[in-house]
Amino acid sequence: MSETAPPGSTSPDARSQRGGRRRIIRWTAAAAVLAALAAFAAGPRSASVAAHRSGDAALAERVAGLLPDGQGAGGSVGVSVAVIDHGKVTRAALGTTDGSTPVTPDTVFETGSAQKVLTASLLGSLLDAGRIRLTDTVGGLWPEYTFADPAVAGITVEQLATHTAGLPSFPPDGAEFPLAMAGYLLGGNGYSVLGDPVRTLTGLSGYGPKPGIEFSYSNLGYAVLGETLAKVDGRDYPTALRERVLVPLGMEHTTVRTAPGTPDGAILPFHTAGTPVVPWTNPQWAAVGTGTWTTSADLAAFLAANTAPNPPAALALTHTPRAAVADYADRDGRIGLGWQLWNAGGTKVGWHNGLTNGSRAFVAYTSDQRAVVVLANSTRTPTEKIGFGLLGISAPEFDEPQTPHPVLLAFTVLFSAGVPALTLLGLVRPRRARLSRPLDRLKAVSLPLTAATCWLLALRVGEWGHVPGVVSALGAGLLAATVVESVRRWPALPTTRGRRPWLRAVTFALPTLPLAALLCTTAVITAQLP
């Protein structure tokens, strides 16, 4: 005699299934909430730069007025500024080193390419000492090397120092450039993959000075110049620079690192607020501005010496105009040894800027004994605009948008939260996606991997100075829910579904392998952060 459940009652199996579903929902929700809270606590966030100030109050107020973020949160993190007027130095600092610790006028920043004017000053010292001539050629100074192209061997020291050597900015061949760019885009040390610049130069053909083309900015050229100056001096570049330039000028906080990391008292570099990046380091390319750090006080001392009525001969040699710069023809643009030279409404200006993964720098001096230093630990801080603005010089060439392009903001939201939401939907409701393949184990793996890669990519390169960090936290929660759901469904899924299993495997591998490589690369870069 069979038993039947009374009307309105529920069988034990049905109750068990409902209870199991509730437990799964609770575990999924718990994982999502915990992941979201952890991501929110450790994730990107932005704070008002102008809220933290030190040094001269009036100067800090002027700098705050020149920031694109105004008084609110945005892409800027920390700024250190020095203004020199006839030898008198005024300094101020705004923002934080890492989102919490206030910047001070003594905080150490990356120099980036602003280092090139220090390299040029080292050249000036060796010229003044008679150790080298501007007409000396690379081939003559490196006789132990055989150059593939006589035109490259004939490049002079002056052409290296004035960017008139007709050289590319980076090695043009091989895997170095794409690897360096990938490292740069993801916030890594892109320069770490670049080898000996002199040996790179020996293998180049088809380059060299070209008639009618005077100025062509080249990091490779300055890297070769730095190695050449070190050889002529008989010491490595950091030692030669320290003894010939830094010590005489009292620049005791300016350093060149020969190993990864940051010096004591240094500020973390940020792509934008909330997104720290790896500082650049490569001793063979230090003359370009990799692994080079300084303070606004040190650069103020350097500029004060440059603007003195009778500057040291080594510095004075760098100020002489030597070649035209077509991009700044309306400014009567010229290039000295390192310095960009302008005529700005009757005022002669020498300047140089610098940009790394997460830092910007600007130094400038005028013919009326004024100068300015602007150091920032975010690529979203317009140091050139601030510097020229403090000198009272209009420089529309360096105008920048107040906020990032809407496409970049949309990318940040879509990749950090949108993709995890869509992948979770693809697991929970696989039949709703008509253009997608049926759910199987291959798809159960590729979906969370895709979501994790996109989320981490957005975390590394997203515009978190203008997108709330809660968006990243939401994406982390959705990603955790996706992983839980994938694990839950795994036992009941076949390895593949469809009439052509080999094709399913191919369609799984094609997107998954590049995504996995990107995920691993991003994870390695993240692990290298200070």
SULZIHU-V593134 format. One record per residue. N is the residue number from 1. RES is the residue in three letters. PSI is psi in degrees with one decimal (* if undefined). Layout:
# SULZIHU-V593134
n:res:psi
N:RES:PSI
N:RES:PSI
This chain:
# SULZIHU-V593134
n:res:psi
1:MET:122.2
2:SER:152.0
3:GLU:141.3
4:THR:146.1
5:ALA:139.1
6:PRO:151.8
7:PRO:136.7
8:GLY:-8.8
9:SER:169.7
10:THR:138.2
11:SER:155.9
12:PRO:-38.4
13:ASP:-41.1
14:ALA:-41.5
15:ARG:-39.1
16:SER:-40.5
17:GLN:-42.1
18:ARG:-41.0
19:GLY:-39.2
20:GLY:-41.0
21:ARG:-40.3
22:ARG:-40.7
23:ARG:-40.8
24:ILE:-43.9
25:ILE:-41.6
26:ARG:-44.8
27:TRP:-40.8
28:THR:-44.8
29:ALA:-41.3
30:ALA:-44.2
31:ALA:-42.2
32:ALA:-44.0
33:VAL:-44.8
34:LEU:-43.4
35:ALA:-41.1
36:ALA:-42.6
37:LEU:-42.3
38:ALA:-42.8
39:ALA:-36.5
40:PHE:-38.5
41:ALA:-38.4
42:ALA:-2.6
43:GLY:-175.6
44:PRO:144.9
45:ARG:158.1
46:SER:146.8
47:ALA:159.8
48:SER:121.8
49:VAL:-40.0
50:ALA:-10.9
51:ALA:-23.2
52:HIS:117.5
53:ARG:147.8
54:SER:167.3
55:GLY:-151.8
56:ASP:121.4
57:ALA:-41.1
58:ALA:-40.9
59:LEU:-41.0
60:ALA:-38.9
61:GLU:-39.0
62:ARG:-41.9
63:VAL:-42.5
64:ALA:-36.5
65:GLY:-17.6
66:LEU:-6.9
67:LEU:136.7
68:PRO:-23.8
69:ASP:-7.1
70:GLY:-134.3
71:GLN:1.8
72:GLY:-177.2
73:ALA:156.2
74:GLY:-152.1
75:GLY:-19.4
76:SER:152.7
77:VAL:-66.4
78:GLY:148.5
79:VAL:137.2
80:SER:131.2
81:VAL:143.8
82:ALA:136.5
83:VAL:131.1
84:ILE:128.1
85:ASP:104.0
86:HIS:44.3
87:GLY:-15.7
88:LYS:128.1
89:VAL:129.0
90:THR:132.1
91:ARG:153.2
92:ALA:159.4
93:ALA:147.0
94:LEU:152.8
95:GLY:-160.8
96:THR:164.1
97:THR:-30.3
98:ASP:18.5
99:GLY:-11.8
100:SER:-43.4
101:THR:121.5
102:PRO:142.8
103:VAL:144.7
104:THR:166.8
105:PRO:-13.8
106:ASP:5.5
107:THR:140.9
108:VAL:130.2
109:PHE:158.4
110:GLU:145.6
111:THR:-28.7
112:GLY:-147.5
113:SER:-7.5
114:ALA:-18.4
115:GLN:-23.7
116:LYS:-30.5
117:VAL:-25.7
118:LEU:-39.0
119:THR:-42.4
120:ALA:-34.1
121:SER:-34.7
122:LEU:-41.4
123:LEU:-44.7
124:GLY:-38.7
125:SER:-42.7
126:LEU:-33.4
127:LEU:-45.6
128:ASP:-32.1
129:ALA:-4.0
130:GLY:18.0
131:ARG:-16.5
132:ILE:156.4
133:ARG:150.8
134:LEU:-23.7
135:THR:-5.3
136:ASP:141.0
137:THR:158.2
138:VAL:-44.0
139:GLY:-37.7
140:GLY:-32.9
141:LEU:-18.6
142:TRP:64.0
143:PRO:-18.3
144:GLU:-10.6
145:TYR:149.4
146:THR:121.8
147:PHE:136.1
148:ALA:-26.5
149:ASP:120.7
150:PRO:-30.3
151:ALA:-36.5
152:VAL:-42.3
153:ALA:-27.6
154:GLY:1.5
155:ILE:134.5
156:THR:164.7
157:VAL:-41.1
158:GLU:-40.9
159:GLN:-36.3
160:LEU:-44.2
161:ALA:-17.5
162:THR:11.2
163:HIS:37.3
164:THR:21.3
165:ALA:-5.8
166:GLY:32.3
167:LEU:152.3
168:PRO:163.1
169:SER:-32.2
170:PHE:161.7
171:PRO:126.3
172:PRO:-17.8
173:ASP:166.3
174:GLY:-169.6
175:ALA:-5.0
176:GLU:-47.5
177:PHE:-50.8
178:PRO:-36.2
179:LEU:-40.7
180:ALA:-41.3
181:MET:-38.8
182:ALA:-43.5
183:GLY:-40.9
184:TYR:-47.7
185:LEU:-33.7
186:LEU:0.6
187:GLY:22.3
188:GLY:-175.4
189:ASN:82.4
190:GLY:-29.5
191:TYR:-14.0
192:SER:-22.6
193:VAL:-7.6
194:LEU:136.5
195:GLY:-162.2
196:ASP:117.4
197:PRO:-32.2
198:VAL:-44.6
199:ARG:-37.5
200:THR:-42.0
201:LEU:-38.0
202:THR:-24.9
203:GLY:-2.7
204:LEU:141.7
205:SER:146.5
206:GLY:4.5
207:TYR:172.3
208:GLY:171.9
209:PRO:137.4
210:LYS:138.8
211:PRO:134.5
212:GLY:-9.5
213:ILE:105.7
214:GLU:-52.7
215:PHE:128.1
216:SER:105.2
217:TYR:131.3
218:SER:113.1
219:ASN:-37.4
220:LEU:-43.7
221:GLY:-41.0
222:TYR:-30.0
223:ALA:-42.6
224:VAL:-41.3
225:LEU:-45.8
226:GLY:-44.5
227:GLU:-35.5
228:THR:-43.7
229:LEU:-38.9
230:ALA:-41.9
231:LYS:-44.2
232:VAL:-39.3
233:ASP:-26.3
234:GLY:7.4
235:ARG:169.1
236:ASP:166.2
237:TYR:-48.4
238:PRO:-41.5
239:THR:-44.8
240:ALA:-44.7
241:LEU:-44.5
242:ARG:-48.0
243:GLU:-32.7
244:ARG:-24.7
245:VAL:-54.0
246:LEU:-49.4
247:VAL:-47.4
248:PRO:-28.9
249:LEU:2.5
250:GLY:28.4
251:MET:70.7
252:GLU:-14.6
253:HIS:7.7
254:THR:122.6
255:THR:160.2
256:VAL:116.8
257:ARG:138.6
258:THR:1.3
259:ALA:154.6
260:PRO:156.1
261:GLY:-170.1
262:THR:149.8
263:PRO:168.4
264:ASP:138.7
265:GLY:13.3
266:ALA:155.2
267:ILE:141.8
268:LEU:136.6
269:PRO:145.7
270:PHE:136.5
271:HIS:-49.6
272:THR:170.2
273:ALA:128.4
274:GLY:-5.2
275:THR:84.8
276:PRO:152.4
277:VAL:168.5
278:VAL:128.5
279:PRO:147.0
280:TRP:138.5
281:THR:128.1
282:ASN:102.7
283:PRO:-33.5
284:GLN:-15.0
285:TRP:20.0
286:ALA:-33.5
287:ALA:-19.8
288:VAL:-30.8
289:GLY:33.8
290:THR:126.5
291:GLY:19.7
292:THR:131.1
293:TRP:151.0
294:THR:178.7
295:THR:162.5
296:SER:-30.4
297:ALA:-42.8
298:ASP:-45.5
299:LEU:-29.3
300:ALA:-40.8
301:ALA:-40.0
302:PHE:-45.7
303:LEU:-35.0
304:ALA:-38.9
305:ALA:-37.4
306:ASN:-31.8
307:THR:3.3
308:ALA:153.2
309:PRO:-36.3
310:ASN:80.1
311:PRO:157.0
312:PRO:145.5
313:ALA:-37.0
314:ALA:-35.9
315:LEU:-39.8
316:ALA:-33.7
317:LEU:-25.8
318:THR:-13.4
319:HIS:-10.4
320:THR:124.9
321:PRO:135.5
322:ARG:-21.5
323:ALA:154.0
324:ALA:150.7
325:VAL:105.8
326:ALA:-33.9
327:ASP:-24.7
328:TYR:36.7
329:ALA:-35.3
330:ASP:-11.9
331:ARG:11.2
332:ASP:44.8
333:GLY:132.8
334:ARG:164.6
335:ILE:129.3
336:GLY:-150.0
337:LEU:93.7
338:GLY:-44.6
339:TRP:136.9
340:GLN:130.0
341:LEU:124.2
342:TRP:159.2
343:ASN:102.9
344:ALA:90.0
345:GLY:37.5
346:GLY:-13.7
347:THR:124.7
348:LYS:132.0
349:VAL:134.4
350:GLY:132.8
351:TRP:163.6
352:HIS:146.9
353:ASN:175.0
354:GLY:145.1
355:LEU:126.3
356:THR:-166.1
357:ASN:-39.9
358:GLY:20.2
359:SER:153.7
360:ARG:149.9
361:ALA:153.1
362:PHE:130.9
363:VAL:141.5
364:ALA:150.3
365:TYR:157.6
366:THR:164.9
367:SER:-11.7
368:ASP:32.0
369:GLN:40.2
370:ARG:156.7
371:ALA:164.6
372:VAL:146.6
373:VAL:131.9
374:VAL:120.0
375:LEU:137.2
376:ALA:147.2
377:ASN:37.3
378:SER:136.6
379:THR:-8.0
380:ARG:1.2
381:THR:117.3
382:PRO:80.0
383:THR:-35.8
384:GLU:-44.8
385:LYS:-42.9
386:ILE:-46.2
387:GLY:-49.9
388:PHE:-35.9
389:GLY:-40.3
390:LEU:-25.5
391:LEU:-3.2
392:GLY:27.0
393:ILE:127.2
394:SER:128.9
395:ALA:71.9
396:PRO:-16.8
397:GLU:-23.6
398:PHE:19.6
399:ASP:139.3
400:GLU:153.7
401:PRO:148.7
402:GLN:-37.0
403:THR:160.2
404:PRO:162.6
405:HIS:140.8
406:PRO:-30.7
407:VAL:-38.9
408:LEU:-37.6
409:LEU:-42.1
410:ALA:-40.1
411:PHE:-43.6
412:THR:-45.6
413:VAL:-45.5
414:LEU:-48.0
415:PHE:-30.0
416:SER:-32.2
417:ALA:-36.7
418:GLY:-47.6
419:VAL:-46.3
420:PRO:-36.7
421:ALA:-42.7
422:LEU:-38.2
423:THR:-37.1
424:LEU:-41.1
425:LEU:-37.0
426:GLY:-24.5
427:LEU:-42.0
428:VAL:-41.6
429:ARG:66.6
430:PRO:-26.5
431:ARG:-13.6
432:ARG:-23.1
433:ALA:93.6
434:ARG:-33.5
435:LEU:-3.3
436:SER:155.5
437:ARG:156.2
438:PRO:157.2
439:LEU:126.4
440:ASP:-174.8
441:ARG:-33.8
442:LEU:-43.4
443:LYS:-34.6
444:ALA:-23.7
445:VAL:-46.1
446:SER:-33.1
447:LEU:-53.3
448:PRO:-35.0
449:LEU:-42.8
450:THR:-45.3
451:ALA:-43.6
452:ALA:-41.2
453:THR:-47.8
454:CYS:-41.2
455:TRP:-44.4
456:LEU:-36.6
457:LEU:-44.3
458:ALA:-36.3
459:LEU:-35.8
460:ARG:-36.5
461:VAL:5.0
462:GLY:165.1
463:GLU:70.6
464:TRP:-5.3
465:GLY:-17.9
466:HIS:-6.4
467:VAL:127.7
468:PRO:141.7
469:GLY:-19.5
470:VAL:-24.0
471:VAL:-42.7
472:SER:-39.8
473:ALA:-40.8
474:LEU:-43.9
475:GLY:-38.4
476:ALA:-40.2
477:GLY:-44.2
478:LEU:-36.9
479:LEU:-42.9
480:ALA:-41.3
481:ALA:-36.5
482:THR:-42.8
483:VAL:-44.3
484:VAL:-44.5
485:GLU:-37.3
486:SER:-42.5
487:VAL:-39.2
488:ARG:-41.0
489:ARG:-17.6
490:TRP:-50.6
491:PRO:-30.3
492:ALA:-1.2
493:LEU:143.7
494:PRO:163.0
495:THR:-45.9
496:THR:157.8
497:ARG:141.9
498:GLY:169.4
499:ARG:-15.7
500:ARG:83.5
501:PRO:-36.3
502:TRP:-35.5
503:LEU:-36.2
504:ARG:-38.7
505:ALA:-39.3
506:VAL:-45.7
507:THR:-22.3
508:PHE:-43.0
509:ALA:-38.9
510:LEU:-48.8
511:PRO:-28.6
512:THR:-41.3
513:LEU:-47.6
514:PRO:-38.2
515:LEU:-40.1
516:ALA:-40.4
517:ALA:-43.3
518:LEU:-40.0
519:LEU:-45.3
520:CYS:-42.6
521:THR:-45.5
522:THR:-39.3
523:ALA:-40.4
524:VAL:-44.8
525:ILE:-42.4
526:THR:-38.2
527:ALA:-20.9
528:GLN:-4.4
529:LEU:144.2
530:PRO:*
